[in-house]
Amino acid sequence: MEEALRRLITEGDGYVDIQLYVKPEASFTGLRMEAGELVFYTEEPPLEGRANASLIRFFSRLFKVQPAKVDIVYGHRSRTKRVRIYDVDLETAISRIIEALRESEKA
């Protein structure tokens, strides 16, 4: 799992970018790995930015940063997205995402 995450997460100067796919109107909110891709499930519909807002809230809580430190840098209107989280390094990102994936397996 860690190897797959290293392909999906890139580190920049003071931030990480996470490539993922969003599935709105799901029965839960959380992360899963499917066929080597990171998938964010949200209960929110893809209307009026609600799914994007849910994604930002989720990563803000996961990485314990302010929502302003989470940015969708690619894919605002697409289900394939790249999310940038500031003030987080690669190793922290991988360990927190692994924790979130384990939590989602329980759901």
C-alpha distances in whole Angstrom, upper triangle without the diagonal:
4,5,5,6,9,10,11,12,15,18,21,24,24,21,18,17,15,15,14,16,19,20,23,26,23,24,22,20,16,13,11,8,11,11,8,10,10,13,16,18,22,25,27,28,28,32,33,30,29,25,25,27,24,21,23,24,20,19,22,22,18,19,22,24,27,27,28,26,23,24,23,24,24,24,27,28,25,22,20,20,19,19,21,20,23,23,20,18,15,14,15,13,10,11,13,10,8,11,12,10,11,14,14,13,17,19
4,5,5,6,9,10,10,13,15,19,21,21,19,15,15,13,14,15,18,20,22,25,28,25,26,23,21,18,14,13,11,14,14,10,12,11,15,17,20,23,26,28,30,29,33,34,30,29,26,25,27,25,21,22,23,20,18,21,21,17,17,21,22,26,25,27,24,22,23,23,23,23,24,26,28,26,23,20,20,18,18,19,18,21,21,17,15,11,10,12,11,7,9,11,9,8,11,13,11,13,16,16,16,19,21
4,5,5,7,9,10,12,15,18,21,22,19,16,16,14,14,15,18,21,23,26,29,27,28,26,24,20,17,15,12,14,13,10,11,12,16,18,22,25,28,30,31,30,34,35,31,31,27,26,28,26,23,24,26,23,20,23,24,20,20,24,25,28,27,29,25,23,24,23,23,23,24,27,28,25,23,20,20,18,19,20,20,22,22,19,16,12,12,14,13,10,12,15,12,11,15,16,14,16,19,19,19,22,24
4,5,5,7,9,12,15,18,22,22,19,15,14,12,11,12,14,17,19,23,26,23,25,23,21,18,14,12,9,10,10,6,8,9,12,15,18,22,25,27,28,27,30,32,28,28,24,23,26,24,20,22,24,21,19,22,23,19,19,23,24,27,26,27,24,22,22,21,21,20,21,24,25,22,19,17,17,16,17,18,19,21,22,19,17,13,14,15,13,10,13,14,12,11,15,15,13,15,18,17,17,21,22
4,5,5,6,9,12,16,19,19,16,12,11,9,9,10,13,16,18,22,24,22,24,22,19,16,12,11,9,12,12,8,8,8,11,14,17,20,24,25,26,25,29,30,26,26,22,21,23,21,18,19,21,18,15,19,19,16,16,20,20,23,22,24,21,18,19,18,18,18,19,22,24,21,18,16,15,13,14,15,15,18,19,15,13,10,10,12,9,7,10,11,8,9,12,12,11,14,16,16,16,20,21
4,5,5,7,10,13,17,17,14,11,11,10,10,12,16,19,22,25,28,26,28,25,23,19,16,15,13,15,15,11,11,11,15,17,20,23,27,28,29,28,31,32,28,28,25,23,25,24,20,21,23,20,17,20,21,18,17,21,21,24,24,24,21,19,20,19,19,19,20,23,25,22,21,17,16,14,15,15,15,17,18,14,12,8,9,12,10,8,11,13,11,11,15,16,15,17,20,19,20,23,24
4,6,7,11,14,18,18,16,12,11,9,9,11,14,18,20,24,27,25,28,25,23,20,16,15,13,14,13,9,9,10,14,16,20,23,27,27,28,27,30,31,27,28,24,23,25,24,20,21,24,21,18,22,23,20,19,23,23,25,25,25,22,20,19,18,18,17,18,21,23,20,19,15,15,13,14,15,16,19,20,17,15,11,13,15,13,11,14,16,13,14,18,18,16,19,21,21,21,25,25
4,7,10,13,17,17,14,10,8,6,5,7,11,14,17,20,24,22,25,22,20,17,13,13,11,13,12,9,8,8,11,13,17,19,23,24,25,23,26,27,23,24,20,19,21,20,16,17,20,18,15,18,20,17,17,20,20,22,21,22,19,16,16,15,14,14,15,18,20,17,15,12,11,9,11,12,14,16,18,15,14,11,13,14,11,10,14,14,11,13,16,15,14,18,19,18,20,23,23
4,7,10,13,13,10,7,6,5,6,9,13,16,19,22,25,24,26,23,20,17,14,15,13,16,16,12,11,10,13,14,18,20,24,24,26,24,27,27,23,24,21,19,20,20,16,16,19,17,14,16,18,15,14,18,18,20,19,19,16,14,14,14,13,14,16,18,21,19,17,14,12,9,9,10,11,13,14,11,10,7,10,11,8,8,12,12,10,12,15,15,15,18,20,19,21,24,24
4,7,10,11,9,6,5,7,9,12,16,18,22,24,28,27,29,27,24,21,18,19,17,19,19,16,14,14,17,18,21,23,27,27,28,26,29,29,25,26,23,20,22,22,18,18,21,19,16,18,20,17,16,19,18,20,20,19,16,15,14,14,13,14,17,19,22,20,19,16,13,10,10,9,11,12,13,11,9,7,11,12,10,10,14,15,13,16,18,18,18,21,23,23,24,27,28
4,7,8,6,4,6,9,12,15,19,21,25,27,30,29,31,29,25,22,20,21,20,22,23,19,18,16,19,20,24,25,29,29,30,28,30,30,26,27,25,22,23,23,19,18,21,20,16,17,20,17,15,18,17,19,19,18,15,14,14,15,14,16,19,21,24,22,22,19,16,12,12,9,10,10,11,9,7,6,9,11,9,11,14,15,14,17,19,19,20,23,24,24,26,29,29
4,6,5,6,8,11,14,17,21,23,26,28,32,31,34,31,27,25,23,24,23,25,26,22,21,19,22,22,26,27,30,30,31,29,31,30,26,27,25,22,23,24,20,19,22,21,17,18,21,19,16,19,17,19,19,17,14,14,14,15,13,15,19,21,24,23,23,20,17,13,12,9,10,9,10,10,8,9,13,13,12,14,17,18,18,20,22,22,23,26,27,27,29,32,32
4,6,8,11,14,17,20,24,26,29,31,34,34,36,33,29,27,25,27,26,29,29,26,24,23,25,25,28,29,33,32,33,31,33,32,28,29,27,24,25,26,22,20,23,23,19,19,21,20,17,19,17,18,19,17,14,15,15,17,15,18,21,23,26,26,26,23,20,16,15,11,11,9,9,10,9,11,14,14,14,17,19,19,20,22,24,24,26,28,29,30,32,34,34
4,7,10,14,17,20,23,25,28,29,32,32,34,31,27,25,23,26,25,28,29,26,24,22,24,23,27,27,31,30,32,30,31,30,26,27,26,22,22,23,20,18,20,20,16,16,18,17,14,15,13,15,16,14,11,12,13,16,15,18,21,22,26,26,25,23,20,16,14,10,9,6,5,7,7,10,13,12,12,15,17,17,18,21,22,22,24,26,27,28,30,32,32
4,7,10,13,16,20,21,24,26,29,29,30,27,24,21,20,22,22,25,26,23,20,18,20,20,23,24,27,26,28,26,28,27,23,24,22,19,19,20,17,15,17,17,13,13,16,15,12,14,12,14,14,13,9,10,10,13,12,15,18,19,22,22,22,19,16,12,10,7,5,4,6,5,6,8,12,11,10,13,15,14,15,18,19,19,21,24,24,24,27,29,29
4,7,10,13,16,18,22,23,27,26,28,25,22,19,17,19,18,21,22,19,17,15,17,17,20,22,25,25,26,25,27,26,22,23,21,18,19,19,15,14,16,15,12,13,16,14,11,14,13,15,15,14,11,10,11,12,11,13,16,18,21,20,19,17,13,10,8,6,5,7,8,6,6,6,10,10,8,10,13,13,12,15,17,17,18,21,22,22,24,26,27
4,7,10,13,15,19,21,24,24,26,24,20,18,16,17,17,19,20,17,14,12,15,15,18,20,23,23,24,22,24,24,20,21,18,16,17,17,14,13,16,15,12,14,16,14,13,16,15,16,15,15,12,10,9,9,9,10,13,15,18,16,16,13,10,6,5,4,7,9,11,10,10,9,13,13,9,11,15,14,13,16,18,17,17,21,22,21,23,26,26
4,6,10,12,16,18,21,21,23,20,17,15,12,14,13,15,16,13,11,9,11,11,15,17,20,20,21,20,22,23,19,19,16,14,16,16,12,12,15,13,10,13,15,13,12,16,15,17,15,16,13,11,10,10,10,10,12,14,17,15,13,11,8,5,5,6,8,11,14,11,12,10,13,12,9,10,13,12,10,13,15,14,14,18,19,18,20,23,22
4,7,10,14,16,20,19,22,20,17,15,12,13,12,13,14,11,8,7,9,10,14,16,20,20,20,18,21,22,18,19,16,14,16,16,12,14,17,15,13,16,18,16,16,19,19,20,18,19,16,13,12,10,10,9,10,13,15,12,11,8,6,4,7,9,11,15,17,15,15,13,16,16,12,13,16,15,12,15,17,15,15,19,20,18,20,23,23
4,7,10,13,16,16,18,17,14,12,9,10,10,10,12,10,7,5,6,7,10,13,16,17,17,16,19,20,17,17,13,12,15,14,11,13,15,13,12,16,17,15,16,19,19,20,18,19,18,14,13,11,12,10,10,12,14,11,8,6,5,6,8,11,13,17,19,17,18,16,18,17,14,14,16,15,12,14,16,14,13,17,18,15,17,21,20
4,7,10,13,13,16,15,13,12,10,10,10,10,12,11,7,6,5,6,9,11,14,14,14,13,16,18,15,15,12,11,15,13,11,14,16,14,14,17,19,17,19,22,22,22,20,21,20,16,15,12,14,11,10,12,12,9,5,5,6,9,10,14,16,20,23,21,21,19,21,21,17,17,19,18,14,16,18,15,14,18,18,15,17,20,19
4,6,10,10,13,12,10,10,9,10,12,12,14,14,11,9,6,5,6,8,11,11,11,9,13,15,12,12,8,9,12,10,8,12,14,12,13,16,17,16,18,21,21,21,18,20,19,16,15,12,14,12,10,11,11,8,5,6,7,10,11,15,17,20,23,21,23,21,23,22,18,19,21,18,15,17,19,15,15,18,18,15,17,20,17
4,7,7,10,10,10,10,10,11,12,12,15,16,12,11,7,6,5,6,9,9,9,9,13,15,13,12,9,11,13,11,10,14,15,14,15,18,19,18,21,23,23,24,20,23,22,19,18,15,18,16,13,13,13,11,7,9,11,14,15,19,20,24,26,25,26,24,26,25,21,21,23,20,17,19,20,16,15,18,18,14,16,18,16
4,5,9,10,9,11,12,13,16,15,18,19,16,14,10,8,6,5,6,6,5,6,10,12,11,9,6,9,11,10,10,14,14,13,16,18,19,19,21,23,23,23,20,22,22,19,18,16,19,17,14,13,12,11,9,12,13,16,16,20,21,24,27,26,28,27,28,26,23,23,25,22,19,21,21,18,17,20,19,15,18,20,17
4,7,8,9,12,14,15,18,17,21,22,19,17,13,11,8,6,4,5,5,8,10,13,13,10,8,12,13,11,13,16,16,15,18,20,20,20,23,25,25,25,22,24,25,22,21,19,22,21,18,17,15,15,12,16,17,20,20,23,24,27,30,29,30,30,31,29,25,26,27,24,21,23,23,19,19,21,19,16,18,19,16
4,5,7,9,11,12,15,15,18,20,17,15,11,10,6,5,5,8,9,11,14,17,16,13,11,14,15,12,13,16,16,14,17,20,19,19,22,24,25,25,22,25,25,22,22,20,23,22,19,19,18,17,13,16,17,20,20,23,24,27,30,28,29,28,29,27,24,24,25,22,19,20,20,17,16,18,16,13,15,16,12
4,7,10,12,13,16,17,20,22,19,17,14,12,8,8,6,9,11,14,17,19,18,15,13,17,17,14,15,18,17,15,18,21,20,19,23,24,26,26,24,27,27,24,25,23,26,25,23,22,21,20,17,20,20,23,22,25,26,29,31,29,31,30,30,28,25,25,25,22,20,21,20,16,16,17,15,12,13,14,10
4,6,9,11,15,16,19,20,18,15,12,10,7,6,6,9,12,15,17,19,18,15,12,15,15,11,12,16,14,12,15,17,16,16,19,21,22,23,21,24,24,21,22,21,24,24,22,21,21,20,17,19,19,21,20,23,23,26,28,26,27,26,26,24,22,22,22,19,17,18,16,13,13,14,12,9,11,11,8
4,7,10,14,15,19,19,17,13,11,7,5,4,6,8,12,14,16,18,16,13,10,12,12,8,9,12,11,8,11,14,13,12,16,17,19,19,17,20,20,17,18,18,21,21,19,18,19,18,15,17,16,18,17,19,19,22,24,22,24,23,23,21,18,19,19,16,14,15,14,11,11,13,11,8,12,12,9
4,7,11,13,16,16,14,10,8,6,5,7,9,12,14,16,19,20,17,15,12,13,14,10,9,12,11,8,10,13,12,10,14,16,17,19,17,20,19,16,18,17,20,20,19,19,20,18,15,16,15,16,15,17,17,20,22,20,21,20,20,18,15,15,15,12,10,12,11,7,8,10,8,6,9,11,9
4,7,10,13,13,10,7,6,5,6,9,12,14,16,17,20,22,19,17,14,14,15,12,10,13,13,10,10,14,13,11,14,16,18,20,18,21,19,16,17,16,19,19,18,18,20,17,14,14,14,14,14,16,16,20,21,18,19,18,18,16,13,13,13,11,8,9,10,6,5,9,8,6,9,11,10
4,6,10,10,8,6,5,7,8,11,14,17,18,19,22,24,21,20,16,17,18,16,13,16,17,13,14,17,17,14,17,20,21,23,22,24,23,19,20,19,21,20,19,20,21,18,15,14,15,16,16,18,19,22,24,21,21,19,19,18,15,13,14,13,9,10,11,8,6,9,9,7,8,11,11
4,7,6,6,5,6,9,11,14,17,20,21,21,24,26,24,22,19,19,21,18,16,19,20,16,16,20,19,16,18,22,23,25,24,26,24,21,21,20,21,20,19,21,22,19,15,14,15,16,16,19,19,23,24,21,21,18,18,18,15,13,14,14,10,10,12,11,7,10,12,10,10,14,14
4,5,5,6,7,10,12,15,18,20,21,21,24,27,24,23,19,20,22,20,18,21,22,19,19,23,22,20,22,25,26,28,26,28,27,23,23,21,22,21,19,21,21,18,15,14,15,17,18,21,22,26,27,24,24,21,21,21,18,16,18,18,14,14,16,14,11,13,15,12,12,16,16
4,6,9,10,13,15,19,22,23,24,23,27,29,27,26,22,23,25,23,21,23,25,22,22,25,26,23,24,28,29,31,29,31,29,25,25,23,23,21,20,23,23,19,16,15,17,18,20,22,24,27,29,26,25,22,22,23,20,18,20,20,16,16,19,17,14,16,19,16,15,19,19
4,7,9,13,15,19,22,24,24,24,27,29,26,26,22,22,25,23,20,22,24,21,20,23,24,21,22,26,26,29,27,29,26,23,23,21,21,20,19,22,23,19,16,14,15,16,17,20,21,24,26,23,21,18,19,20,17,14,17,17,14,13,17,16,13,15,18,16,16,19,20
4,6,10,13,16,19,21,21,20,24,25,23,22,18,18,21,19,16,19,21,18,17,21,21,19,20,23,24,26,24,25,23,20,20,17,18,16,16,18,19,16,13,10,12,12,14,17,18,22,24,21,20,17,18,19,16,14,16,16,13,13,16,15,12,15,17,15,15,19,19
4,7,10,13,17,18,19,18,22,23,20,20,16,16,18,16,13,15,17,14,13,17,18,15,16,20,21,22,20,22,20,17,17,15,16,15,15,17,18,15,12,10,10,11,12,15,16,19,21,18,18,16,17,16,13,12,14,13,10,11,13,11,9,13,14,12,13,17,17
4,6,10,13,15,15,15,19,21,18,17,13,13,16,13,11,14,16,13,13,17,17,15,17,20,21,22,20,22,21,17,17,15,17,15,14,16,16,13,10,9,10,12,12,16,17,20,23,20,21,18,19,19,15,15,16,15,11,13,14,12,10,13,14,11,13,16,15
4,7,10,11,13,13,16,18,15,13,10,10,12,10,8,11,12,9,10,14,14,13,15,18,18,19,17,19,18,15,15,13,16,15,14,14,15,13,10,10,10,12,11,15,15,19,21,19,20,19,20,18,15,15,17,14,11,13,14,11,10,13,13,10,13,15,14
4,7,9,11,11,15,17,15,13,9,11,13,9,9,12,13,10,12,15,15,14,17,19,20,21,18,21,21,17,18,16,19,18,16,16,16,14,11,12,13,15,15,18,18,22,24,22,24,22,23,21,18,18,19,17,14,15,16,12,11,14,13,10,12,14,12
4,5,8,9,12,14,12,9,7,9,10,7,8,11,11,9,12,15,14,14,17,19,20,20,17,20,20,17,17,16,19,18,16,15,15,14,12,14,14,16,15,18,19,22,24,23,25,24,25,23,20,20,21,18,16,18,17,14,14,17,15,12,15,16,13
4,7,10,12,14,13,10,8,11,11,8,10,14,13,12,15,17,16,17,20,21,22,22,19,22,23,19,20,18,22,21,19,17,17,17,14,17,17,20,19,22,22,25,27,26,28,28,28,26,23,24,24,21,19,21,20,16,17,19,16,14,16,17,13
4,7,8,10,9,6,5,9,9,7,10,12,12,12,15,17,17,18,21,21,22,21,17,20,21,18,18,17,20,19,17,15,15,15,13,16,16,19,18,21,21,24,27,26,28,28,29,27,24,25,26,23,21,23,22,18,19,22,19,17,20,20,17
4,5,9,9,6,6,9,11,10,12,14,15,15,18,19,20,21,24,25,24,23,20,22,23,20,19,17,20,19,16,14,13,13,12,15,16,19,19,22,23,26,29,28,31,30,32,30,26,27,28,25,23,25,25,21,22,24,22,19,22,23,20
4,7,6,6,5,8,10,10,11,14,15,16,17,19,21,21,23,25,24,23,19,21,22,19,17,15,17,16,13,10,9,10,9,13,13,16,17,20,22,25,28,27,29,29,31,29,26,27,28,25,23,26,26,22,22,25,24,21,24,25,22
4,5,6,7,9,10,11,13,15,16,17,19,21,22,23,25,26,25,23,20,21,23,20,18,16,19,17,14,12,10,12,12,16,16,19,19,22,23,26,29,29,32,31,33,31,28,30,31,28,26,29,29,25,26,29,27,24,27,28,25
4,6,8,9,9,12,13,14,15,17,19,20,22,23,25,25,24,22,18,19,21,18,17,15,18,17,14,11,10,13,14,17,16,19,18,21,22,25,28,28,31,31,33,31,28,30,32,28,27,30,30,26,27,30,28,26,29,30,27
4,6,5,6,9,10,11,12,14,16,16,18,20,21,22,20,18,15,16,17,15,13,11,14,14,12,8,9,11,12,14,13,15,15,17,18,21,24,24,27,27,30,28,24,26,28,25,23,26,26,23,24,27,25,23,26,28,25
4,5,5,6,9,10,10,12,14,15,17,18,20,21,20,18,14,16,18,15,14,13,17,16,14,11,11,13,13,16,15,17,15,18,19,22,25,24,27,27,29,27,24,26,27,24,22,25,24,21,22,25,23,21,24,25,22
4,5,5,6,9,10,10,13,14,16,16,18,20,19,18,14,16,17,14,13,12,15,14,12,10,10,11,10,12,12,14,13,16,17,20,23,23,25,25,27,24,21,23,24,21,19,22,22,18,19,22,20,18,21,22,19
4,5,5,6,9,10,11,12,14,15,17,18,17,15,12,13,14,11,10,8,11,11,10,7,9,10,10,11,10,11,10,13,14,17,20,20,22,22,25,23,19,21,23,20,18,21,21,18,19,22,21,19,22,24,21
4,5,5,6,9,10,10,12,14,15,16,15,13,9,11,13,10,10,10,14,14,13,11,12,14,13,15,13,14,12,14,14,17,20,20,23,23,25,22,20,22,23,20,18,22,21,18,20,23,21,19,23,24,21
4,5,5,6,9,10,11,12,14,15,15,14,11,13,14,11,12,12,15,16,15,13,14,15,13,15,13,15,12,15,15,18,20,19,22,22,24,21,18,20,21,18,16,19,19,15,17,19,17,16,19,20,18
4,5,5,6,8,10,11,12,14,13,13,10,13,13,9,10,9,13,13,12,11,13,13,11,12,10,11,9,11,12,15,18,17,19,19,21,18,15,17,18,15,13,17,17,13,15,18,16,15,18,20,18
4,5,5,6,9,10,11,12,10,10,6,9,9,6,7,8,12,13,13,12,14,15,14,14,12,11,8,10,9,12,15,15,18,18,20,17,15,17,18,15,14,18,18,15,17,20,18,17,21,22,20
4,6,5,6,9,10,10,10,9,6,10,11,8,11,12,15,17,17,15,17,18,17,18,15,15,12,13,12,14,16,16,19,20,21,18,16,18,18,15,14,18,17,14,16,19,17,16,20,20,19
4,5,5,6,9,10,10,11,9,13,12,10,12,13,16,17,17,16,18,18,16,16,14,14,11,13,12,14,16,15,18,18,19,16,13,15,15,12,11,14,13,10,13,15,13,12,16,17,15
4,5,5,6,8,8,9,8,11,10,7,10,11,14,16,16,16,18,18,16,16,13,12,9,10,8,11,13,11,14,14,15,13,10,13,13,10,9,13,12,10,13,15,14,14,17,19,18
4,6,6,6,5,6,5,8,7,6,10,12,15,17,18,17,20,20,19,19,16,15,11,11,8,10,11,11,14,16,17,14,12,15,15,12,12,16,15,13,16,18,16,17,20,21,20
4,6,5,7,8,8,12,11,10,14,15,19,21,21,20,23,23,21,21,18,17,14,14,11,13,14,13,16,17,17,14,12,15,14,11,12,15,13,11,14,16,14,15,18,18,18
4,6,8,11,11,14,12,11,14,16,18,20,21,20,23,22,20,20,17,16,13,13,11,13,13,11,13,14,14,11,9,11,11,7,8,11,9,8,11,13,11,13,16,17,16
4,6,9,10,12,10,9,13,15,17,20,21,21,24,23,22,21,18,16,12,11,8,10,9,8,10,12,12,8,8,11,10,7,9,12,11,10,14,15,15,16,19,20,20
4,7,9,12,10,11,14,17,19,22,23,23,26,26,24,24,21,19,15,14,10,11,10,10,13,15,15,11,11,14,13,10,12,15,13,13,17,18,16,18,21,22,21
4,6,8,6,8,12,15,17,20,21,21,24,24,23,23,19,17,14,12,8,8,8,9,12,15,16,12,12,16,15,13,14,18,16,16,19,21,19,21,24,24,24
4,5,5,7,11,14,17,20,21,19,23,24,23,23,20,18,14,13,10,9,10,12,16,18,19,16,15,19,19,16,17,21,20,18,21,23,22,22,26,26,26
4,5,5,8,11,14,17,18,16,19,20,20,20,17,15,12,11,9,10,12,13,17,19,20,17,16,19,20,16,17,21,20,18,21,23,21,21,25,26,24
4,5,7,11,13,16,18,16,19,21,21,21,17,16,12,11,9,9,11,13,17,19,21,19,17,21,22,19,19,23,23,21,23,26,25,25,28,29,28
4,6,10,12,15,17,16,20,21,21,20,16,14,10,8,6,5,8,10,13,15,18,15,14,17,19,16,17,20,20,19,21,24,23,23,27,28,27
4,7,9,12,14,13,17,17,17,16,13,11,7,6,5,7,10,10,13,15,17,15,13,16,18,15,15,18,19,17,19,22,21,21,24,26,25
4,6,9,11,10,14,15,15,14,10,9,6,5,6,8,12,13,15,16,19,17,15,18,20,18,17,21,21,19,21,24,23,23,26,28,26
4,6,7,7,10,11,11,11,7,6,4,6,9,11,15,15,17,17,20,19,16,18,21,19,17,21,22,19,20,24,23,22,25,27,26
4,7,8,11,12,13,11,8,6,6,6,10,12,16,16,17,17,21,20,17,19,22,20,19,22,24,22,23,26,26,25,28,30,29
4,6,9,8,10,8,5,5,7,9,13,15,19,19,20,19,22,22,19,20,23,22,20,23,25,22,23,26,26,25,27,30,28
4,5,5,7,6,4,7,9,12,15,18,22,21,22,22,25,24,20,22,25,23,20,23,25,22,22,26,26,24,26,29,27
4,6,8,9,7,9,10,12,15,18,22,22,23,23,26,25,21,23,26,24,21,25,26,23,23,27,26,24,27,29,27
4,7,9,9,12,13,16,19,22,25,25,27,26,29,28,24,26,28,26,24,27,28,25,25,28,28,25,28,30,28
4,5,7,10,12,16,19,22,25,25,26,25,27,27,23,24,27,25,22,24,26,23,22,26,26,23,25,28,26
4,6,10,12,16,18,22,25,24,25,23,26,25,21,22,24,22,19,21,23,20,19,23,22,20,22,24,22
4,7,10,14,16,20,23,22,22,21,23,23,19,19,22,21,18,20,22,19,18,22,22,20,22,25,23
4,6,10,13,16,20,18,19,18,21,20,16,17,20,19,16,19,21,18,18,22,22,20,22,25,24
4,7,10,13,16,15,16,15,18,18,14,15,18,17,15,18,20,18,18,22,22,20,23,26,25
4,7,10,13,12,14,13,16,15,12,14,17,15,13,17,18,16,17,20,20,19,22,25,24
4,6,10,9,11,12,15,14,11,14,16,15,14,17,19,17,19,22,22,21,24,27,26
4,7,6,9,10,13,11,9,12,14,12,12,16,17,16,18,21,20,21,24,25,25
4,6,8,11,14,12,11,14,16,14,15,19,19,18,21,23,23,24,27,28,28
4,7,10,12,10,10,14,15,14,15,18,19,19,21,23,23,24,27,29,29
4,7,9,7,7,10,11,10,12,15,15,16,18,20,20,22,24,26,26
4,6,6,6,9,10,11,12,14,16,17,18,20,21,22,25,26,27
4,6,5,6,9,10,11,12,14,15,16,18,20,21,23,25,26
4,5,5,6,9,10,11,12,14,15,17,19,20,21,23,25
4,5,5,6,8,10,11,12,14,15,17,18,20,22,23
4,6,5,6,9,10,11,12,14,15,16,18,20,21
4,6,5,6,9,10,10,12,14,15,17,19,20
4,6,5,6,9,10,11,13,14,16,17,19
4,5,5,6,9,10,11,12,14,16,17
4,5,5,6,9,10,10,12,15,15
4,5,5,6,9,10,11,13,15
4,5,5,6,9,10,11,13
4,5,5,6,9,10,11
4,5,5,6,9,10
4,5,5,7,9
4,5,5,7
4,5,5
4,5
4
